[in-house]
Amino acid sequence: MIPTRPARRAVLAVAALLAALISTAPPAQAAPAAPSAAPAAPASPVQSGDRLAASWTGPLSTRGRYVVDANGDRFKLRAGNWAGAQGTWEGSGSTTDPAHNQAGQVSYDIPLGLDRAPIDQILAGFHGLGLNAVRLPFANALIHDTAAVPDAAVAANPQLRGKTPLQVYDAVVAALTADGFAVVLNNHTTSYRFCCGLDGNERWNSGQSTQQWEDDWVFMVNRYKADKRVVGADLRNEVRRDTWDDPNWGLGDGHDEYAAFEEAGNRILQADPDLLVIMEGINWYGIPAAGFSHGRPMLTPVATLSNTLIRSDKLVYAAHFYAYTGPANTGAGSGPGSTSDPRYEDFTPEQLAQVVNQEALFVTRSGQHFTAPVWVSEFGAAGRGSTDAKEQAWFDRFTDILAANDTDFAVWPLVGWQNNGVPNDNWALLSYDTAGRRLGLNDPGDWRAADWNKLVNAPSYTGQVAPVARWNMLDLDHGDQNVSSRMLARPDWSPGNRKGDCPDGQRLAGLGRSSSRGLCTDTAGPAVGAGDWVSVTDQRYVTGGDWASGYDKLQCPDNTFAVGYSVHNNAMSALLCAPAATALPTGGRTVWFDHGDNRPAAGGSVASDWAPGTYKGQCADDEYVAGVADTWRWLEYGVPDALLCRPLR
């Protein structure tokens, strides 16, 4: 979104003073180079709905850093945000008075512009921009709103008269997908209030319980489940601080975005295994004032604590960038909430590329526990009539970075109003007057056209994306992490203990010594065979000699491999073993990690830390975990000390 955002726990007077003024809006591989400025690009080619629809097949999934369609072809999200159904009312005065709505535009809590232009004309404008996908924000309030929208809200689309906001949203989704677009549902706000800062929409559980938020998501998922061009669930927009509390990533409390998003994502995938689950990082924490910790972490916590879903090919991470905000700058222009921290527009091209990599694009680096596509699902700038030279320079640099890194993107916003050639909101790419006349990005006078068309027309990877090995971490810091659909449907296999189960199709590859964290992979197999999965709690299956003399050993039966584990405190309790479809070699080697890390010099996820601050043991990519050794001697308290790693072939 464009205008304002949050502030962490401190003295009441300080928090209250800063609260209303905190604003924002709207970190691959090694840091991407900042490319040189590109020459002006031609306008985006107009693509008809039929042609777009024929170019891809839903549902979508992921392979490494790429989103792919049902045929395994790369599907780059070239998208925009069609805002409005999240609400445009700014929090005071009449909800239908333009003076009290964002940029004087009243959305009536439905996608903006339906009062001004027929929906097919709006979609034709999207095709003209070169889009293939639309991020469609909604408020939780929309789901529960039973009042019909006023006729004025759909004046240019009389077929929508008498419908509720949700029914209008239905019609918009159906029109978009029928015209070939991929649709990403985006839970933007709880209430219809726009926008940002301390507006009651700071977290997923602002103004509602986490349970209600998840239930609303399951409702929306089931509502559009039959339409395979509804491709994704973007869980929540710009999670940020409220008056008193920061969001966090992994503390296990009611403000833990990592845990809440993972739980919601898995509920969504249980309802519809075909959807992408899209997660933003933390948009803001802390009080923006000298002497207080504050900043915009975005995806940086993912480097050491990434999410694992029951479908490991469905996770996409997202981030937002705007010129006037910064890594530690709220975007406030002056007064409380304004700091001297640099804004993104203050960075040189090289510095900007480095920061964008650190906050978001590092996630696209291959072969790590965090590897996933990154979708920059909001960015933008004021266009026609703007004289902000710094923002314009930033937009050019930023679109260069997106193009150079072949990054999926969605501009904010697509649709706005205009009067006599003057846009109400000059951030919009397409603006309509009351007669339905359109003023577009590619019409004369909008400086953004060259940068936009450069981005849309930039060379991109296309065609088949080869399947890749996956690495996913298990985090038992505060409770179970059961991401096996098979085990979720079965009784508790280790009652009273914290359990981690790898996603179906993956095996255990490593453990942290005293952190209760684990690493899973599907590289090199093996396939799961028929037969029971075994919970091992003692040494009855130890074969092939004493591979950890003097230590207690949990060993899988021959021809089975470890797919999960349980701990009490951080002491080993049990090992979960799955049968292999074909015979597995025995023998193997002992990997000790009681006095330091013991991980392969090369292979999966070795360039990333999935259990920071603790020693880690990890089998090679062509090995499987067949056993874990621990001891209570020497005050070691039963934490894992060694792995039995056996060859897969």
N, C-alpha and C positions, 0 to 999 in steps of 0.2 A: 504494500500500500504506500501511498505517498506521505502524508503528513506526520504523525507524532508518536513517541514511544516511552518506555519506562525508567525507573530508578531502583538498595538492600537495607536490611534492618539497621536502624540508627535511631537517634533521638527523634521523638514525634515532631518537634518543630522543624527539624531539618527535612524529614521525609515529607511532611505536608507542604513545605515550601517548594521542594523540588518536584513533587509529584505531578502537578498539573503542567509542568513545563518541559518534561522530558520528551524528546521527540526523536523519531527515526522514520524510516519509511522503507516507504520505500523512501578454504584453504581447500594422484597424478604422478606424475612422476616428478623428477627433479623440477625445480621451479621453472615454469615456462618462460621462455624468452619473450621480451616485449617486442613485438614485430614493428617494423616501420610502417608509417602511414600508407594506406592503400589508395590507389586512384579511385575516382568516383566510379561506382558500379552501376550497371543498368538497372532499371526498375525490375522488380520481381515479376516473373512470368505468371500470367493468370492461368490457374489450373482449375478446370471444371470439376464439379462434384463427382461426376462419373469417373473422370480420370484419376482423381485423388482416391476414390473408393477402390478402384482397381489396382492401385499401387501398393496396397498393403492388406494384410489379413490379421484380424484380432484373434485371440488376445495377445497382449504383449508380455514379454518376460525379459530377463537380463542374461547376458554372457559377458562376464568381466565388467569392463567399463561401459559397455554398449547396451542399449535397449534394442531388442529384436522383436520381429513379429512372429506369427505362428509358423512361418516357413523358415525361420532362422535368419531372415534378412534384417539388416540394420534399419531401425526406425528412429531417425533423429527427431526429437521433439523440437519442431520449429513452431512455437506457440505464442499465444497472447492471452491476457487475462480479460475476460468479459465480465467486468465488475457490475455490481448493482444488487444482487440477491443477498449480499452481506449487509445491505443497508447503507444509506447515504446521509441519514440524519446525524447531526453533529452533537446532540445531547441536550439541547435546550430549545425552547420555542416550539412552534408547530412542526410536526413531522412532514407536513406537506407544503410548508412555506420554503421556497427556494433560498431565502436568506438564511435558513437554518440547516441547509443541506450542503454537502461538499460541492464546492465550485458552483453553487446555485443550481445544482442538478438534482431533481427529485426522482429517485429510482422506483419508488413505491415498493421497494424490497423485492424487486425482480430484476433480471438483467437489463441494464440501461439501454434506452433507445427504442424500446418496443412501442412507445407512444409516438415516435417520430418517423420510423421507417418500417416497411414490411420486413419480416424476418428473412425472407429470401434475398432481399437487397443487402441486408447487413451481412449475411453469409457470403454474398458475392464480393463484398468489400474485403472479407477475410481471405478469400481466394486470391484477390488482387495483391494482397500483401505477401503472398507466398507461404501462408501458414498451412500446417497439416494437423494442428492440435489446438485445443482451447482449454485453458484452466478456468473452471467455472466456480467462482466462490459462492458459498451459501452460509447463512447464519443458522445455528440450531433453532432459533425462533421460527424460521421458515417451516420447519418440519411440523411444528405444533400450531401454526397459525391457520385457523379455519375460516377467517374472513375473506370474502372475495375482494380482489383488487378493484379499485374504481375503474370505470370505463375509460377515464382519461389516461390511465396507466398503459393501456393497450390500444390507444386510439388508431394506430396504424396497423393493428392486427386484431380486427374485430372478432375473429374466430376464438380469441382468448378471453372475451368478456365473460364475466361471471365465475371465473376460475380463481382458486386460491393461489397464493404465491408458489406453493409447492407444485400445483398443477401447471402453472405457467412454466416453472422450472422444468417439469417433465416435458412440456412441449418444446422447449428450447433444446434440451438434451436430444430429443427425438429428431428435431430438424438438423442439428449439427451432425449427428451420426449418419443420418440418411444422406447427407451431403458429403460424406467421406471423412469428416474430421474425427480424430481421436479426442475423447472428452476425459478430462481429469476432474473429478469432484474435489473441491477444496473447502474444508471446514475453516472458514475465515474468522468467524466471530460467534459468540454465544448469542448476544442480542443483535438488534439491527443497527446499533450505534456505530458510526464512523468517527474517528479512526485514530487509533494508536494510543501511545502513552498509557495513562491510567484511565481507561475507558470502560472497565468492567469486562474486558475481553482478553486479558493478559495471558491467561493459561487455558488449557483445555478444561480445567475444572473451576474456572472463574464463572460465578453465577450459576453453576450447576455441579453435580457430583461427577466424578470420574466414571461411575457406573452409567449415569445418564448419557454422558458423552459417548461412551462405547455403544450403548444401546441405540443411540441415534445413528451411529455409523453403521451398525448391523442393519438397521431399518433401511438406510439409503442404499447399502450394498445389495440387499435383497430386492429393492425396488427396481434396480437397473441391471440385475444379474443376467437377464436374457440377452441384453444388448452388448455384444462383444467389442463394440467400438467405444463403450465406456471402459476405459483401460486402467484407471488408477484412482486410488484414494489418497489424497494429499491431506494428512491427518490434522494439521492445525497450523494456522498462519502465525508466524513471528512470536513465538513464546518469549515472554519477557517478565521483568519484575513488576509486582504490584506495589501497593503502598508500603507493605511491610516485609514481603518475602521475595527472595530470588527463586527462580527455577534452578534446578541442578541436574547434573548428569551422573546418576549412579549412587546417590546417597540413600536410596531406599525409603524415602518419606513421601508425603503427599504432594511434594513439589518436584518429584523425580521424573523429568521428561523422558529419560532413557527407558525407565521401567514402564511408564504409562504408555508410551508409543509402542513398545514391543508387545505389551499385553493387548492393546487395541489392534495392532497389526495382525496378531495371530488370531484374534476373534474374527477379523475381517476375512482372513484366508480360510478359516473354517467355514465361513458362510459362502465365500466365493473364491476358490483356489486360483482363479484366473487373473485377479486384479494385481496390478502393481501397488505396492505400499510405499508411499513417499513421505519421507521424514525430513523436516528442517531441523537444524540445530538450535541452540539457544541464541535468540536475537539480542538480548540485553540482560546484564546483571549489574547490580550495584548502584550506588548513588553517585551521579556524575558531578563530583566536586573534588577539589584538591584535598588530599589526605584520605580519601575513600577509594577502595578498590572498585573498579567498574570496567565494563567492556562488552564487546560483542564477540563471543567465542565462536558462534556459528558451528562449523563442523569440527573444530580442533579437538574436542574431547573424544571424537570417534577414533583418533589415532591409537588410543589405548583401551577404549571401551566401545566396541562396535556392536550393532544389533544383530541378533540371529533370529530368523523367522522359521516357521515350520516349512516354508518353501523358500529355499535360499536363492532361488532365481527370481524373486519378486521385489527385492529391496532396491529403492532408489533414494539417494540423499538429495537434499535441495538447499539452496542458499539464495539470499537476496543482497543486491548491491545497489546503492544510490550514491551519487557524487557527494552530496552534502553531509552524509553520515561518514563514519570512519570506524576503525577497529576499536576505538575507545571514545568516539564522539557520537553523541546522541543525535546530532543534527540540529539542535537548538541554535538559533542565531545569536541570542544575547540573553543576559540575565541568568537567574538560577537555572541550572541544567546545561548551561553552556560552559564548555571547557576549552582549554588551549590545545587539546589533543588533535592531531592532524585528521583531516577528512580525506576520503578517498581521492577527491579532486586535487588534493595538495601533493600527491605523490608523483614522482617522475614515472615515465612508462615502465622502467625497470623495477622500481619500487612497487608500483601497482601490481605488476605481474607476480612479484614475490608474495605480496600480501594476499592476493586472490588465491594463489597456490596454498599458502599456509592455512587459510580459513576455509577452503573448499576443495580445490581441484586436486590436492594430494590424494584424495580418496580414490581417484581413478587409477592410481598406480597398480599395476597388475600383480597378482599372486600374493596378496596380503589378506589378513583377516578382515580388513575393512573394505576391500575392493568392491566398488559398486559404481554405477553411473552417477554423475552429479548433474542435476538440472538446476540451472540458475532461473528459478521460477518467477522472479521479479527483478527487473531493472528498468530504467527509463530515464527520461529527461524532458524538461519543458521545451516544446518545439516552436511552432509558429509564433513570432512576436517576442521571443526570448532574446535577451542581449547578454546572458550570463556566459561570458567567455570561458570561465574555468569549468563550468559544467559541460559546455560544448566540447572542450578539449578532453575532458574525462570520458565523455560518451564515445568519442573517436577512439581513445586508447582502450577503453573497456571492450568495445565491439571488436577491436583488433585481437584482444586476448581471447574472446569467445571464438572467433574465427580460427585463430592459430591453434587452439586446443580442441577444435571440433566439438565444442560443448553444446549440449542441449540447452534451450533457452525459452523463456516466455516473457514478453515485454508487458509492462504495466503502463496504462490500461489501453484497451482496444477502442472502446466506444465512449463518446461524450456528446455534448450539445454544442451548437454554434448558432450565432445570430449575425447575419449580414457579413459572413466571412470572418468573424471573430470567435474563436472557440471559448466556451466557458472554462474548460480545463485544457490548456494547451499541451498537457502530457498525452492526451488521447491521440491515437493514430487516425481514427475516423470520427468525424463530428457531424451531427445532423441537425438541421434546423426544423422548425415546426411543419414545414412543407415536405420534409423528407430529403431535401437537397444535402448532398454529402460534400464535406471538405476533408480531403484525405492527405495522408502523408506524402503521396507522390504528386499532389497538386503543387503548382508553383508557390514558393514562399516558405517551405518548411525545410530548415537547414538539416534536419535529421535524415532526410531521404537518402543521401549518399552513404551514410554510415549504416543505415538499415539495410539497404540493398546490397552493400558490401557483405554484410553478415549473412543475409539469407542466401546469397549466391556464392558464398565461400566454398571452396573445395571441401568435401566431406567423405569419410569412408562410407561406401555403399556396398550392397550385395551381402552375400553370406558371411556370417560371423561364426568362426569355428567354436565348438564347445570348449570350455576352459575348465580346469580344475578349480574347485572352490575350497576356501578356508574360512571357517567360522569359529568364533570363540564362544565358550560357555562361561558364564559369570554366576557363581553361587554366593556372591558376597552377602546377600540379604535373604536368600530363599532359593527355591527350586528354579531351574531353567530347563523345563521339559519342552523341547522343540521337536520331538518326534511325534508325528500324528499317530503312529501305531501305539506308542506308550501312553499318549493322552487318552486313548480309548480303553485303556486297561487299568486295573487296580494299582495302587501305590506299590511299587516293587521294592521299596526300602523305607518302610514306615518310621517316622521319627527322625529322619535324616534329610539333609539338603541334597537334592539330586540334580544332576545335569545329564541330559540325553541329547545326543547329536541328532540333527535333522535326518529323517529317513534317507537312506542312500549314502550317508557319511559314516565314518568311523572315528574313533578317538585317535589322535595323533600325538598329543602332548599334555602335560600337567604342570601347573605351578606348585612349588613346594609347600608353601604355607599360605597361599592366597585362595585356594579352592577354585581356581580358574582352570579351564581346559581349552584345548584346541581340537577341532574336528576337520576332516577333509574327505573328499570323494576321489582324490587323485589315485589312479591306478587300481581302483576297485577296493575290495572284492564285492561281488554281488551277494546279496543276502539270499540264503537258501531256505528251504522248508524246515520246520521244526521249531521247538520252543526256544525262546530267549531265556538265558540263565542268569539269575542273580547269584553271584559268588561272594560268600561272606567268610570263607575259611580256606585252608590250604589243601583241600581234598583233590583238587585238579592239578596240583603241581607235578609236572613231568619233565623229563629231559635233564635231570640233575638239579642241584641246588644252585640257582643262578644269582642268589643274594644271601649268602651264608650268614646266619644269625639274625636275619630279618623276617618279619611276618610277610607272607606273600599271598596276594590275591591273584589267581591265575585262571584265565578262561580255559574251559575244556578244549582239547585238541579240535581243530577244524572250526573253531569259533573265534571271534575277534571282538575287542572291546568297543562298545558304542555308547557307553555311559558310565557314570560313577556316582557314588554318594559319599558324603562326609558328615561327621558329627563334630561341631566346632570346625576345625580344619583337619581332623584326623580321618583317615580312610575308613570307610564303613563297608562298602560293597562295590563290586564291579559288575556292570551289565554287559553280557556277551551275547552276540547274535551269531547264528549258524551261517557258514559260508556255503555258497552254491556248489563249489568244488573244493577238493581237498587243499588244505593250506600247509606249506612247509612248517616243520618244527625247527628245533635248534634256535638260532638267533643269538642275540648279544644283550648284555646288560648295559643300560644307559644310566649312569649315576649322575644325580644333580643335587647332592646333599651339600656340596661345597662350592657350587657355582653353576652357571648356565651350562647345559650340554645340549646344544642344538646343532643341526647340520650346518656345514659351512655354506651350503647352497640349497635351495629348495623353497617350499611353500612357507610364506609368512615369516621368513627368517629376518627380513629387513624391517619388521615391525614388532612392537612389544605388546603382547596380549595379557601379560601379568606383571606390570611394572612394580619394581621394588622387591620382587621375590625371584628365587632361582627357578629355572624352567628346564624340564627335560622334554625332548621331542624326538620321535623316531624319524628316520629318513622317509622321503616320499614313497619309496618302494618297500616300506615295511609297515607292519601293523602292530599295535599294542596288544600283547598277549597277557601281560601281567603288570602288577604294581607292587613294589616292596616298601614297607614302612617299619618303624620300630618305636617302642615307647621307652627304650633305654636312652641314657644320656640326655634326658629331658627333651627328647625330640617330639614327644606328644603325638605320635602316630601319623605325622604328615608324610606324604609320599617322598621317598628318597631315590627310587630307581624305577625304571621301566624295563620290562622284557620286550625287546623289539625283535620281531621275527620277519623273515622275508616274505613278500607276497607271492613270489614265484621262484 
